[in-house]
Amino acid sequence: MVNKNLLLLHCTNLVLAKADDLKTAIKSTREASNNDTKSSMGDKYETSREMLQQDLNRLEQQLAATNLQLFNLRKIQFKPNCIIVEVGSLVNTTLGLFFIAVSLGEIIFSNQRLVLISLASPLGKQLIGKKEGNVFSLNGKDEQVLAVI
């Protein structure tokens, strides 16, 4: 069985690594922007500078979203003997194993494939409040909660 404390730590480390990568990309984009010198081709310079600024804005938005994921992960507290799906639940369904935390997608942890989803995802919205044995519908197909861990 999956140790949820270790899983949460693993997820936190994944998000921290993503944040570090984004910080590195932001730094190198800023350096590229600062090293961009104006040439005799003014329009080309302005276009290049604008593209670098757009890249920088996109990276900063991704970093803000990643920091929010990290904040949300750090708020998770596991309740002993929880039988209802909530944030922090590990849910085994007929679709597979899901960790209700943040949207990070599919990972392999402790030799098991599981999918990290947020409560805001369509599946997260379907699962919240369900118990073992409950049925939920996704894409017009009925699925079942096999276990809430």
Sequence and secondary structure as in RCSB ss.txt:
>XXXX:A:sequence
MVNKNLLLLHCTNLVLAKADDLKTAIKSTREASNNDTKSSMGDKYETSREMLQQDLNRLEQQLAATNLQLFNLRK
IQFKPNCIIVEVGSLVNTTLGLFFIAVSLGEIIFSNQRLVLISLASPLGKQLIGKKEGNVFSLNGKDEQVLAVI
>XXXX:A:secstr
   HHHHHHHHHHHHHHHHHHHHHHHHHHHHHHHH    S HHHHHHHHHHHHHHHHHHHHHHHHHHHHHHHHHH
    TT  B  TT EEEETTEEEEESS  EEEEETTEEEEEE TTSHHHHHHTT BTT EEEETTEEEEEEEE 
